Amino acid sequence: MGLRDDDPKASARPRGVPRGKALLVDEYSEDLHFYSTILEAYGYRVRRCSSYHEGVRCLGEEAFDFVIVSQGTPNFEGSWVLLRATEMNPSLPVLVVARCLEMDCYLEAMELGAIDYLVEPLTVWEIGRLLERHSQVQSVGLNQRSCAMTSPPIFAADERRCALEMETLIDEGLGV
């Protein structure tokens, strides 16, 4: 599984606050479910794709505000989606997630324009931090890539309340 919903630093976004449309590309159905639950809790409408070919096709058919793509194997099949996304829209934020760190894939992802490359398992807090940072960068019109690794954590003041809200949202999304 890609995400842990028990992280004490989880950050929540109130439902009903629209953020735009996200493309999620991962070959593992459980990861698709976890990531989409988090994205939806943060106000994104999510288009799920279970293959890289389908992800590339979706990029040609629809406009997206955020993309999460899995690395795939050490051959980095996810690079096809990353390359297509950045060719179509160089300012489109694309996050690459990997089951294990592959330094060559990391370097390629960053060269192709990914805003970050994170190794699973990811916490709700990590995804929330990235989404909040993306939202704030977008709201002030800064370049996503120049802020990718240097932005400080951005969270609501009451972390405990946010953690409980996110836990509830995840439980509801997972049918717990």
C-alpha positions as CSV (number, residue, x, y, z in Angstrom):
1,M,0.0,0.0,0.0
2,G,1.2,3.5,-0.8
3,L,-0.1,5.5,2.1
4,R,-0.4,5.2,5.8
5,D,-3.5,6.8,7.3
6,D,-2.2,6.6,10.9
7,D,0.4,9.3,10.6
8,P,0.0,11.8,13.5
9,K,0.8,14.7,11.3
10,A,-1.9,14.1,8.7
11,S,-3.3,17.3,7.2
12,A,-6.9,17.6,6.1
13,R,-8.7,19.7,3.5
14,P,-12.4,20.4,4.0
15,R,-14.6,18.6,1.6
16,G,-16.3,20.8,-1.0
17,V,-13.3,23.0,-1.6
18,P,-12.6,22.4,-5.3
19,R,-9.0,22.3,-6.4
20,G,-9.3,21.1,-10.0
21,K,-8.7,17.8,-11.8
22,A,-5.9,15.3,-11.0
23,L,-4.6,12.4,-13.1
24,L,-3.5,9.4,-11.2
25,V,-1.5,6.7,-13.0
26,D,-0.6,3.5,-11.1
27,E,-0.7,-0.2,-12.0
28,Y,-1.6,-1.2,-8.4
29,S,-5.3,-0.9,-7.7
30,E,-4.8,-0.5,-3.9
31,D,-2.5,2.5,-4.6
32,L,-5.0,4.0,-7.0
33,H,-7.6,3.8,-4.3
34,F,-5.4,5.3,-1.5
35,Y,-4.1,8.2,-3.6
36,S,-7.5,9.0,-5.1
37,T,-9.0,9.0,-1.5
38,I,-6.5,11.6,-0.5
39,L,-6.8,13.7,-3.6
40,E,-10.6,13.7,-3.3
41,A,-10.4,14.7,0.3
42,Y,-8.3,17.7,-0.8
43,G,-11.0,18.7,-3.3
44,Y,-9.6,17.2,-6.6
45,R,-11.7,15.4,-9.1
46,V,-9.6,12.3,-9.9
47,R,-9.2,10.4,-13.2
48,R,-7.7,7.0,-12.4
49,C,-5.6,5.1,-14.9
50,S,-4.3,1.6,-14.3
51,S,-1.8,1.6,-17.2
52,Y,0.8,4.1,-18.5
53,H,-0.6,3.8,-22.0
54,E,-4.0,4.9,-20.6
55,G,-2.4,7.7,-18.7
56,V,-0.7,9.1,-21.8
57,R,-4.0,8.8,-23.7
58,C,-5.9,10.7,-21.0
59,L,-3.4,13.5,-21.1
60,G,-4.2,14.0,-24.8
61,E,-8.0,14.0,-24.1
62,E,-8.4,16.1,-20.9
63,A,-6.7,19.0,-19.1
64,F,-5.4,18.3,-15.6
65,D,-4.2,20.5,-12.7
66,F,-2.0,17.8,-11.0
67,V,-0.6,14.4,-11.9
68,I,0.7,11.6,-9.8
69,V,2.4,8.8,-11.7
70,S,4.1,5.7,-10.3
71,Q,7.6,5.0,-11.5
72,G,6.8,1.4,-12.4
73,T,9.8,-1.0,-12.7
74,P,13.4,0.2,-12.7
75,N,12.9,0.7,-16.4
76,F,10.7,3.8,-15.4
77,E,7.6,3.2,-17.5
78,G,6.0,6.2,-15.7
79,S,8.5,8.4,-17.6
80,W,6.2,8.2,-20.6
81,V,3.4,9.9,-18.7
82,L,5.8,12.4,-17.1
83,L,7.3,13.3,-20.5
84,R,3.9,13.7,-22.2
85,A,2.6,15.8,-19.4
86,T,5.5,18.2,-19.4
87,E,5.6,18.4,-23.2
88,M,1.9,19.4,-23.2
89,N,2.1,21.8,-20.3
90,P,5.5,22.6,-18.8
91,S,3.9,24.1,-15.7
92,L,1.8,21.1,-14.9
93,P,2.9,19.7,-11.6
94,V,3.8,16.0,-11.8
95,L,4.7,13.9,-8.8
96,V,6.5,10.6,-9.4
97,V,6.1,7.9,-6.7
98,A,8.2,4.8,-6.4
99,R,8.2,1.6,-4.5
100,C,11.9,1.8,-4.0
101,L,14.5,4.4,-4.8
102,E,16.2,4.0,-8.1
103,M,18.8,6.8,-8.5
104,D,18.8,6.7,-12.3
105,C,15.0,7.0,-12.3
106,Y,15.1,9.8,-9.8
107,L,17.5,11.8,-11.9
108,E,15.5,11.2,-15.0
109,A,12.3,12.2,-13.3
110,M,13.8,15.5,-12.2
111,E,15.4,16.1,-15.6
112,L,12.0,15.5,-17.3
113,G,10.3,18.1,-15.0
114,A,8.8,16.2,-12.0
115,I,8.1,18.5,-9.0
116,D,9.2,15.7,-6.7
117,Y,10.0,12.0,-6.6
118,L,8.8,10.2,-3.4
119,V,9.5,6.7,-2.2
120,E,6.6,4.7,-0.8
121,P,5.1,4.1,1.6
122,L,3.9,7.7,1.8
123,T,2.1,9.2,4.7
124,V,-1.1,11.2,4.4
125,W,1.0,14.0,5.9
126,E,3.5,13.9,3.0
127,I,0.8,13.9,0.4
128,G,-1.1,16.7,2.2
129,R,2.1,18.8,2.5
130,L,2.7,18.5,-1.2
131,L,-0.9,19.3,-2.2
132,E,-0.9,22.3,0.2
133,R,2.4,23.6,-1.2
134,H,1.1,23.1,-4.8
135,S,-2.1,25.0,-3.9
136,Q,-0.1,27.9,-2.4
137,V,2.4,28.1,-5.2
138,Q,-0.5,28.1,-7.7
139,S,-2.4,30.8,-5.8
140,V,0.6,33.2,-6.0
141,G,1.6,32.2,-9.5
142,L,5.1,31.0,-8.8
143,N,6.9,28.4,-10.9
144,Q,6.2,24.9,-9.4
145,R,9.6,23.5,-10.2
146,S,11.5,26.3,-8.6
147,C,9.7,25.7,-5.3
148,A,9.6,21.9,-5.4
149,M,12.3,21.0,-2.9
150,T,12.7,24.3,-1.0
151,S,9.3,25.2,0.3
152,P,8.7,24.8,4.1
153,P,5.9,22.6,5.3
154,I,2.5,24.3,5.1
155,F,-0.3,23.2,7.4
156,A,-3.3,24.4,9.4
157,A,-2.4,25.6,12.9
158,D,-4.4,22.9,14.6
159,E,-2.6,19.7,13.5
160,R,-4.5,17.4,15.8
161,R,-7.9,18.5,14.5
162,C,-6.6,18.2,10.9
163,A,-5.2,14.7,11.6
164,L,-8.6,13.6,13.0
165,E,-10.5,15.1,10.0
166,M,-8.2,13.3,7.5
167,E,-8.5,10.0,9.4
168,T,-12.2,10.3,9.1
169,L,-12.1,11.2,5.4
170,I,-9.8,8.2,4.7
171,D,-12.0,5.8,6.7
172,E,-15.1,7.0,4.8
173,G,-13.2,6.7,1.5
174,L,-12.0,3.2,2.3
175,G,-15.4,2.1,3.6
176,V,-14.1,1.4,7.2
